[in-house]
Amino acid sequence: MATAFLSTANSFFPSSISPSTSSSCSSSSSSSSSLGTALVYLNNQNVQRRTLCKAFNESPPPTPALTKRGFSLCFITSLVLAAGNGCSNAIAAILEADDDEELLEKVKKDRKKRLERQGVISSSGQEKGYLQDVVYKLSEIGLAIDNNDLSTASSVLGGSTDTEWVKNANVAFNKLSSSPEEKTQVETFNSSLASLISSVTKNDVESSKVAFVTSATAFEKWTTLTGLVGQLKGL
């Protein structure tokens, strides 16, 4: 290490030095040239490394996909960081406006469904007549059972679920029922009506009363769900 350093230093003296010294200078020049090449290479590597690091650091991060509400929340967050708690009212207003817009869309959809339902009901005069007959039948049957007159109740019922008024009622149910809740009430009405007929036939007053209440309640709930409760007399 010391010899290499001295040889490199001797290359700066005048050319009138001894042959042995010239040989040392030649060797020193070769070492100096190799060292210079190595330094240039290392310098180039450092430049490339710095360039790559700079390019990586300056490359933009991937932009996440934002929903409308997500964008609003990001914007609100930036306001909070910039202005502190003074933005609380503005934040509440923005979120409330967003919720109001969602609520408005729901109201529009519900109104559209309601108008469609009203259109179907308006064009179902015959079916409403069937349902009005159900109201009258249930009124007569309930009065008879309340007076323990199961003979009259049986004559109004017809003795089975295959009677004309029950079949007509199910025609109206099938046309005007659209939601699962409405169809559930129709099933409850039909099953409890079958129980009512059976109880009346057996002259079982108490069971007849229970079955009648269940049938009448299911029918009333169905008319409420479908919007017919105000269009049938006696409800």
Backbone bond lengths (Angstrom), bond angles and torsions (degrees), N, CA, C in turn:
res aa  C-N    CA-C-N  psi(-1)  N-CA   C-N-CA  omega(-1)  CA-C   N-CA-C  phi
1 M - - - 1.462 - - 1.521 111.41 -
2 A 1.362 116.45 -43.19 1.474 120.47 178.30 1.504 110.76 -68.14
3 T 1.360 118.10 -39.17 1.468 121.59 179.54 1.505 111.62 -62.73
4 A 1.321 116.83 -43.03 1.467 120.75 178.59 1.507 110.62 -62.11
5 F 1.316 116.58 -40.88 1.462 120.19 -179.69 1.517 111.07 -63.97
6 L 1.427 118.26 -42.79 1.458 122.57 179.74 1.515 111.14 -66.04
7 S 1.332 117.57 -39.31 1.464 120.61 179.16 1.508 110.89 -63.90
8 T 1.300 116.07 -39.72 1.460 120.25 178.35 1.515 110.38 -65.83
9 A 1.333 117.44 -37.90 1.465 121.40 179.91 1.527 110.45 -68.57
10 N 1.363 120.54 -39.04 1.466 123.97 -178.80 1.518 113.09 -63.79
11 S 1.314 118.34 -20.55 1.477 120.62 -179.52 1.511 111.26 -67.39
12 F 1.318 118.55 -13.09 1.468 121.47 179.33 1.528 112.89 -91.67
13 F 1.401 120.20 -2.21 1.468 122.68 179.18 1.527 109.86 -86.66
14 P 1.410 118.66 163.86 1.469 122.26 -179.59 1.503 111.39 -62.99
15 S 1.362 116.49 161.69 1.476 123.37 -175.14 1.520 112.79 -74.71
16 S 1.348 121.98 -4.50 1.479 125.77 -177.84 1.496 111.86 -84.18
17 I 1.248 117.03 31.18 1.461 120.29 -179.91 1.485 108.29 -96.74
18 S 1.308 118.81 170.79 1.458 125.25 -173.43 1.497 111.24 -69.66
19 P 1.423 117.85 159.07 1.455 121.61 177.91 1.494 112.27 -55.24
20 S 1.302 116.88 -40.73 1.468 118.00 -178.87 1.511 110.28 -62.39
21 T 1.349 111.27 -34.37 1.468 115.75 178.57 1.495 110.06 -69.75
22 S 1.373 118.33 -36.40 1.472 122.05 179.45 1.499 109.93 -63.66
23 S 1.353 115.38 -40.67 1.463 118.58 178.38 1.507 110.72 -61.34
24 S 1.322 114.29 -41.18 1.479 117.98 178.41 1.502 111.14 -63.87
25 C 1.367 116.15 -36.35 1.481 120.83 -179.44 1.505 110.24 -67.10
26 S 1.417 114.54 -40.15 1.472 118.00 -179.65 1.517 109.75 -62.34
27 S 1.320 115.03 -44.52 1.473 119.02 178.76 1.514 111.07 -62.95
28 S 1.337 113.91 -36.76 1.478 118.15 -179.75 1.496 111.07 -67.32
29 S 1.359 117.14 -38.65 1.476 120.87 -179.12 1.514 110.14 -63.67
30 S 1.369 115.27 -40.85 1.466 119.29 179.51 1.528 110.95 -62.97
31 S 1.337 115.17 -43.35 1.474 119.11 179.31 1.510 111.19 -64.29
32 S 1.369 114.03 -40.21 1.468 118.81 -179.55 1.511 110.72 -64.39
33 S 1.364 115.89 -39.52 1.468 119.43 -179.98 1.517 110.59 -64.69
34 S 1.334 116.99 -43.73 1.480 120.50 179.80 1.520 111.06 -63.66
35 L 1.328 115.20 -40.51 1.465 119.44 178.84 1.504 111.38 -64.04
36 G 1.361 114.94 -41.24 1.476 119.02 179.60 1.515 111.25 -62.32
37 T 1.358 115.45 -42.56 1.472 119.45 179.27 1.525 111.25 -61.76
38 A 1.329 114.88 -42.54 1.469 119.09 179.40 1.519 111.34 -63.04
39 L 1.346 114.95 -40.33 1.470 118.33 179.66 1.520 111.93 -65.26
40 V 1.349 116.40 -39.93 1.479 120.16 178.69 1.513 110.27 -62.97
41 Y 1.363 115.81 -42.28 1.468 120.42 -179.34 1.537 110.68 -62.59
42 L 1.349 114.01 -47.28 1.466 117.38 179.48 1.513 112.04 -62.42
43 N 1.320 116.33 -38.11 1.470 120.73 179.39 1.527 110.43 -63.46
44 N 1.363 115.27 -43.23 1.473 119.37 178.93 1.520 110.88 -62.43
45 Q 1.352 115.90 -40.12 1.468 119.43 179.87 1.527 110.52 -63.21
46 N 1.341 115.34 -40.94 1.475 119.39 179.34 1.513 111.51 -64.51
47 V 1.336 116.67 -38.89 1.476 120.64 179.23 1.513 110.29 -64.27
48 Q 1.357 115.80 -44.43 1.462 119.10 179.68 1.522 111.25 -63.57
49 R 1.346 114.47 -40.13 1.457 118.34 -179.23 1.530 111.20 -64.35
50 R 1.353 115.31 -41.71 1.479 119.06 179.03 1.527 110.56 -66.23
51 T 1.327 116.86 -36.67 1.471 120.53 -179.88 1.521 110.72 -65.39
52 L 1.351 116.48 -44.35 1.464 120.26 179.18 1.512 111.61 -63.76
53 C 1.321 116.61 -43.29 1.470 120.65 178.68 1.518 110.90 -61.52
54 K 1.328 116.23 -42.09 1.461 119.97 -179.31 1.514 110.32 -65.09
55 A 1.344 116.19 -43.18 1.466 119.77 -179.74 1.528 110.43 -63.38
56 F 1.354 116.49 -40.84 1.460 120.32 179.93 1.523 111.53 -65.62
57 N 1.349 114.91 -43.39 1.468 118.92 -178.89 1.516 112.08 -68.08
58 E 1.334 116.30 -31.66 1.463 118.99 -176.48 1.524 112.45 -88.89
59 S 1.362 117.76 -9.40 1.463 118.95 -178.87 1.520 109.32 -68.12
60 P 1.345 118.77 136.33 1.470 121.42 -176.67 1.512 111.03 -69.65
61 P 1.329 118.74 139.29 1.467 121.85 177.99 1.519 110.20 -68.32
62 P 1.335 116.62 153.63 1.464 118.60 179.01 1.517 111.46 -61.56
63 T 1.312 116.18 138.41 1.462 121.88 -177.64 1.511 109.60 -87.90
64 P 1.339 119.01 117.90 1.463 120.21 -179.41 1.518 110.38 -71.73
65 A 1.343 115.58 151.51 1.456 120.37 177.53 1.518 109.19 -75.46
66 L 1.307 116.88 129.57 1.455 121.77 -177.23 1.512 110.17 -116.68
67 T 1.329 115.48 138.05 1.451 119.54 170.23 1.528 107.93 -80.72
68 K 1.316 114.61 173.35 1.470 118.25 179.89 1.521 110.98 -61.40
69 R 1.343 115.99 -41.50 1.464 118.87 -179.32 1.515 110.21 -71.05
70 G 1.354 116.54 -36.08 1.451 119.80 178.22 1.508 111.69 -63.65
71 F 1.340 115.93 -40.32 1.458 119.68 177.53 1.517 110.68 -62.25
72 S 1.325 115.79 -41.07 1.467 119.84 179.21 1.519 110.84 -61.74
73 L 1.342 116.56 -42.40 1.462 119.90 -179.43 1.522 111.48 -65.55
74 C 1.362 116.45 -38.85 1.467 119.34 177.16 1.522 110.95 -63.81
75 F 1.316 115.34 -41.08 1.456 119.72 -179.97 1.524 110.44 -65.06
76 I 1.328 115.06 -41.57 1.464 119.92 179.51 1.522 110.77 -63.59
77 T 1.340 115.74 -40.78 1.465 120.04 179.46 1.514 111.50 -59.93
78 S 1.349 115.64 -41.32 1.460 119.09 179.09 1.518 111.26 -65.25
79 L 1.328 116.85 -34.30 1.470 120.33 177.63 1.520 110.91 -66.40
80 V 1.342 114.58 -41.00 1.463 118.68 -179.71 1.517 110.77 -63.21
81 L 1.340 116.46 -43.66 1.457 120.38 180.00 1.519 111.72 -64.43
82 A 1.325 115.47 -31.50 1.463 119.52 -177.49 1.525 112.50 -81.65
83 A 1.345 116.33 -37.36 1.459 118.18 -171.28 1.519 114.36 -120.77
84 G 1.326 118.77 -4.38 1.452 120.39 177.55 1.508 112.21 76.40
85 N 1.326 116.79 -150.09 1.458 122.36 -173.97 1.518 113.41 -70.65
86 G 1.302 117.94 -9.18 1.461 120.07 -178.80 1.503 113.31 -67.83
87 C 1.347 117.12 -13.13 1.464 120.76 -177.95 1.519 112.43 -91.99
88 S 1.306 119.75 3.13 1.465 121.59 -173.86 1.520 112.13 -58.81
89 N 1.323 116.84 -40.97 1.465 119.53 179.48 1.516 111.86 -65.91
90 A 1.330 115.97 -40.27 1.463 119.92 178.89 1.516 110.67 -65.71
91 I 1.346 116.91 -39.33 1.462 121.49 178.83 1.527 110.06 -61.90
92 A 1.319 115.94 -47.32 1.464 120.30 -179.82 1.521 111.01 -60.55
93 A 1.332 115.97 -39.30 1.460 120.29 -179.33 1.519 111.35 -65.13
94 I 1.336 117.18 -41.77 1.464 120.93 -179.02 1.517 111.05 -66.51
95 L 1.353 116.36 -46.43 1.459 119.99 179.36 1.523 111.40 -63.86
96 E 1.329 115.85 -39.24 1.455 119.71 179.62 1.519 110.73 -65.35
97 A 1.336 116.42 -39.06 1.470 119.92 178.47 1.519 110.55 -64.30
98 D 1.324 116.77 -38.52 1.460 121.09 179.05 1.527 110.81 -65.35
99 D 1.343 115.91 -43.20 1.464 120.32 178.20 1.521 111.05 -65.94
100 D 1.339 116.20 -38.38 1.462 120.49 179.08 1.525 110.84 -62.27
101 E 1.323 116.22 -37.52 1.464 119.65 179.98 1.527 110.68 -65.71
102 E 1.345 117.10 -42.01 1.460 120.97 177.30 1.529 110.52 -64.41
103 L 1.333 116.08 -41.10 1.461 120.12 178.87 1.521 110.93 -64.11
104 L 1.330 116.46 -39.46 1.459 120.94 179.56 1.524 111.00 -62.87
105 E 1.337 116.40 -40.42 1.467 120.20 178.43 1.530 110.34 -63.53
106 K 1.332 116.38 -40.30 1.465 120.07 179.04 1.528 110.79 -65.34
107 V 1.329 116.33 -41.32 1.469 120.66 178.79 1.522 110.52 -62.00
108 K 1.333 116.76 -41.30 1.459 120.78 179.12 1.526 111.63 -62.17
109 K 1.345 115.39 -43.00 1.465 119.29 179.93 1.526 111.19 -65.69
110 D 1.346 116.08 -42.47 1.461 120.00 179.32 1.522 110.90 -63.86
111 R 1.312 116.35 -39.56 1.476 120.46 179.40 1.527 110.67 -65.44
112 K 1.342 115.21 -39.00 1.467 119.11 178.96 1.525 110.59 -63.66
113 K 1.337 116.50 -43.86 1.458 120.20 178.50 1.528 111.17 -63.16
114 R 1.344 115.73 -39.94 1.459 119.71 -178.86 1.534 111.28 -65.27
115 L 1.335 115.87 -40.27 1.466 119.84 178.70 1.530 110.83 -66.61
116 E 1.336 115.55 -39.33 1.470 118.94 177.53 1.523 110.61 -63.17
117 R 1.335 116.37 -42.22 1.464 120.68 178.94 1.529 110.89 -63.41
118 Q 1.325 116.35 -42.77 1.464 120.12 178.65 1.521 111.41 -62.41
119 G 1.333 115.23 -35.96 1.461 119.29 177.40 1.516 111.63 -64.92
120 V 1.333 116.62 -41.21 1.464 120.76 178.64 1.521 110.58 -65.48
121 I 1.332 116.29 -43.41 1.472 120.10 179.88 1.524 111.21 -64.41
122 S 1.330 116.34 -41.14 1.468 120.37 -179.00 1.522 112.31 -62.78
123 S 1.327 115.76 -30.47 1.466 120.13 -179.48 1.523 112.40 -94.87
124 S 1.332 116.63 13.07 1.472 121.13 -177.51 1.518 110.86 -120.28
125 G 1.324 115.75 54.05 1.460 120.01 -178.99 1.516 112.76 -62.28
126 Q 1.334 116.74 -40.96 1.459 120.03 -179.34 1.531 111.00 -65.10
127 E 1.324 116.50 -43.81 1.469 120.92 179.24 1.527 111.44 -63.50
128 K 1.330 116.44 -36.39 1.471 118.60 177.19 1.528 110.80 -67.03
129 G 1.322 116.12 -31.45 1.462 119.82 175.54 1.527 111.25 -65.66
130 Y 1.328 116.52 -39.90 1.464 120.60 176.42 1.524 110.53 -61.42
131 L 1.315 115.96 -42.59 1.464 120.64 -178.06 1.522 111.90 -70.26
132 Q 1.331 116.36 -33.69 1.457 119.41 176.51 1.520 110.56 -65.30
133 D 1.334 115.96 -34.85 1.458 120.31 177.05 1.527 110.67 -65.83
134 V 1.351 116.96 -35.17 1.468 120.81 176.81 1.525 110.24 -61.91
135 V 1.351 115.83 -40.65 1.467 119.80 179.81 1.534 110.00 -61.43
136 Y 1.327 116.42 -44.27 1.466 120.11 -179.84 1.533 111.48 -65.02
137 K 1.341 116.33 -42.20 1.464 120.59 -179.12 1.531 110.19 -62.91
138 L 1.324 115.75 -47.21 1.462 119.08 -179.27 1.527 111.53 -62.46
139 S 1.326 117.32 -35.41 1.464 120.72 179.28 1.530 110.84 -64.61
140 E 1.350 115.96 -43.83 1.469 120.29 179.74 1.531 111.20 -67.30
141 I 1.340 115.74 -42.67 1.460 119.79 -178.94 1.528 110.72 -64.82
142 G 1.334 116.86 -43.67 1.465 120.79 179.58 1.506 112.21 -61.81
143 L 1.347 117.54 -40.87 1.465 121.32 179.31 1.524 110.84 -65.36
144 A 1.337 115.15 -40.52 1.466 119.19 -179.41 1.530 110.72 -67.04
145 I 1.311 118.13 -43.41 1.473 120.90 179.89 1.514 110.37 -65.93
146 D 1.319 117.11 -37.42 1.463 120.30 179.72 1.525 110.70 -64.22
147 N 1.323 116.78 -28.17 1.468 121.69 178.04 1.524 111.61 -94.29
148 N 1.340 116.29 10.95 1.473 122.28 -178.01 1.527 112.01 57.92
149 D 1.311 116.13 28.43 1.467 121.42 179.24 1.531 108.33 -100.78
150 L 1.330 116.46 77.49 1.454 120.90 -176.30 1.524 112.21 -72.94
151 S 1.329 117.33 -20.07 1.465 120.48 177.95 1.528 109.93 -66.27
152 T 1.314 116.35 -44.68 1.466 120.21 177.38 1.525 110.96 -67.26
153 A 1.310 115.96 -41.14 1.467 120.50 178.13 1.523 110.41 -59.24
154 S 1.329 117.00 -40.43 1.459 120.69 -179.55 1.518 111.54 -66.32
155 S 1.334 116.89 -39.41 1.461 120.21 -179.23 1.533 111.17 -66.88
156 V 1.330 117.62 -33.95 1.472 121.04 178.13 1.521 110.54 -74.52
157 L 1.306 116.52 -39.99 1.458 120.74 179.93 1.531 111.38 -63.68
158 G 1.337 115.80 -41.07 1.455 118.96 -179.99 1.501 114.15 99.93
159 G 1.314 118.70 -5.66 1.451 120.47 174.20 1.523 115.10 89.69
160 S 1.335 119.79 -15.99 1.478 120.78 178.60 1.531 109.02 -160.45
161 T 1.336 115.14 168.85 1.466 120.34 179.03 1.533 112.15 -81.35
162 D 1.309 116.79 1.92 1.470 120.62 178.39 1.522 112.48 -92.79
163 T 1.332 116.99 6.59 1.456 119.36 178.82 1.527 110.38 -68.67
164 E 1.321 115.89 158.85 1.475 121.02 -173.00 1.518 113.09 -61.28
165 W 1.330 117.67 -41.52 1.461 118.73 -175.57 1.537 111.80 -68.51
166 V 1.337 116.34 -31.91 1.464 119.82 177.48 1.529 110.26 -71.51
167 K 1.341 117.10 -41.62 1.468 120.75 177.65 1.524 110.84 -62.29
168 N 1.334 116.02 -43.17 1.474 119.79 179.48 1.527 111.25 -64.49
169 A 1.339 114.95 -37.75 1.462 118.88 178.68 1.523 110.64 -60.90
170 N 1.329 116.82 -40.80 1.466 120.24 -179.55 1.525 112.32 -72.08
171 V 1.327 117.84 -25.89 1.468 120.36 172.73 1.532 109.39 -62.84
172 A 1.330 115.29 -44.25 1.471 120.41 178.53 1.527 111.02 -67.84
173 F 1.323 116.68 -41.54 1.466 120.26 178.48 1.529 111.28 -58.42
174 N 1.318 116.10 -46.62 1.468 120.63 -176.61 1.527 112.03 -65.79
175 K 1.332 116.95 -34.42 1.462 119.30 -178.62 1.521 112.21 -77.72
176 L 1.308 117.53 -36.37 1.461 120.87 -171.69 1.528 114.38 -100.57
177 S 1.317 117.85 -6.02 1.473 120.25 178.26 1.520 109.43 -89.96
178 S 1.335 116.06 129.59 1.464 120.26 -179.61 1.525 113.01 -128.22
179 S 1.328 117.37 -35.27 1.467 120.06 -177.13 1.524 110.83 -92.03
180 P 1.336 116.72 157.95 1.479 120.36 176.70 1.526 112.36 -58.87
181 E 1.331 117.46 -35.52 1.464 120.93 -179.56 1.527 110.85 -64.49
182 E 1.321 116.06 -41.21 1.469 120.35 179.63 1.527 110.85 -65.43
183 K 1.323 116.56 -42.93 1.467 120.82 -179.95 1.526 111.12 -66.38
184 T 1.327 116.53 -32.89 1.466 120.15 177.12 1.530 110.72 -64.59
185 Q 1.322 116.74 -41.35 1.462 120.62 178.72 1.522 111.51 -66.14
186 V 1.334 117.65 -34.83 1.466 121.13 176.62 1.525 110.10 -64.19
187 E 1.320 116.99 -43.08 1.466 120.99 178.58 1.525 110.77 -63.29
188 T 1.322 116.28 -41.28 1.471 120.43 178.76 1.529 110.47 -63.82
189 F 1.323 116.35 -42.05 1.468 120.49 179.44 1.522 110.89 -61.11
190 N 1.319 117.73 -48.39 1.458 121.33 -176.99 1.527 112.45 -65.58
191 S 1.344 116.78 -41.68 1.469 119.24 -179.53 1.528 111.56 -68.25
192 S 1.336 116.26 -41.32 1.467 119.23 -179.87 1.535 111.14 -71.84
193 L 1.344 116.57 -29.03 1.467 119.29 176.62 1.531 110.30 -68.17
194 A 1.323 116.76 -38.31 1.465 120.24 176.21 1.528 110.29 -63.06
195 S 1.341 116.25 -40.33 1.469 120.28 177.58 1.518 110.71 -65.20
196 L 1.325 116.36 -36.98 1.466 121.15 179.47 1.527 110.59 -63.62
197 I 1.320 116.02 -45.55 1.461 120.03 179.96 1.527 110.59 -61.70
198 S 1.332 115.53 -42.18 1.463 120.50 179.29 1.527 111.40 -63.85
199 S 1.333 117.15 -42.55 1.470 121.20 -177.98 1.522 111.14 -67.91
200 V 1.327 115.81 -39.33 1.468 119.68 179.20 1.520 110.15 -66.93
201 T 1.319 116.47 -41.12 1.470 120.59 178.74 1.530 110.57 -61.46
202 K 1.322 116.72 -36.39 1.472 121.82 179.66 1.526 111.61 -82.71
203 N 1.315 116.86 -0.94 1.467 122.09 -179.96 1.528 111.62 62.25
204 D 1.336 115.95 35.05 1.469 122.69 179.72 1.527 108.21 -97.86
205 V 1.320 115.33 99.49 1.459 120.86 -174.37 1.528 112.16 -64.66
206 E 1.331 116.76 -48.04 1.462 119.79 -175.90 1.537 111.89 -63.82
207 S 1.317 116.22 -45.76 1.462 119.68 178.62 1.522 110.67 -64.65
208 S 1.328 116.50 -33.79 1.460 121.05 178.84 1.522 110.60 -65.14
209 K 1.332 116.24 -39.89 1.461 120.40 179.28 1.533 111.17 -65.01
210 V 1.337 116.12 -44.10 1.467 120.04 -179.94 1.521 110.68 -63.27
211 A 1.332 116.86 -45.76 1.463 121.29 -178.86 1.523 111.21 -65.47
212 F 1.343 116.18 -36.77 1.460 119.20 179.77 1.533 110.93 -65.78
213 V 1.329 117.21 -45.02 1.469 121.36 -179.92 1.525 110.34 -60.17
214 T 1.335 116.23 -41.56 1.464 120.21 -179.96 1.532 110.65 -64.54
215 S 1.311 117.21 -43.05 1.471 121.59 179.46 1.526 111.21 -64.10
216 A 1.317 116.09 -48.52 1.459 120.44 -177.82 1.529 111.55 -64.04
217 T 1.335 116.60 -39.01 1.467 120.72 179.58 1.518 110.92 -65.60
218 A 1.327 117.33 -43.53 1.465 121.39 178.96 1.521 111.17 -62.21
219 F 1.329 116.58 -41.06 1.460 120.17 179.56 1.527 111.00 -65.68
220 E 1.326 116.73 -42.23 1.464 120.37 179.50 1.533 111.32 -64.74
221 K 1.338 117.13 -41.23 1.463 120.40 177.85 1.541 110.35 -63.06
222 W 1.316 115.90 -40.08 1.473 119.50 179.99 1.531 110.93 -62.55
223 T 1.320 117.00 -44.85 1.464 119.86 179.86 1.528 111.80 -64.68
224 T 1.324 116.42 -32.29 1.470 120.14 177.30 1.524 110.62 -68.82
225 L 1.327 116.66 -44.12 1.460 120.85 -179.79 1.527 112.37 -64.02
226 T 1.308 116.12 -37.08 1.469 120.25 -176.98 1.528 112.98 -85.76
227 G 1.322 117.68 -10.88 1.462 120.57 -179.16 1.509 113.61 85.86
228 L 1.327 117.06 14.80 1.470 121.27 -178.43 1.526 113.16 -94.51
229 V 1.326 115.98 -5.50 1.456 118.94 -173.31 1.529 112.34 -60.04
230 G 1.313 117.87 -30.93 1.463 120.58 -179.81 1.513 113.96 -91.76
231 Q 1.339 116.37 -0.81 1.464 119.92 -177.11 1.522 113.08 -109.04
232 L 1.329 117.53 1.25 1.452 122.36 179.12 1.526 109.13 -116.92
233 K 1.273 117.21 132.79 1.457 121.77 -178.82 1.540 110.03 -77.73
234 G 1.329 114.24 140.72 1.451 118.99 175.89 1.525 113.43 97.70
235 L 1.336 118.06 -2.40 1.468 120.02 179.14 1.534 109.83 -98.92
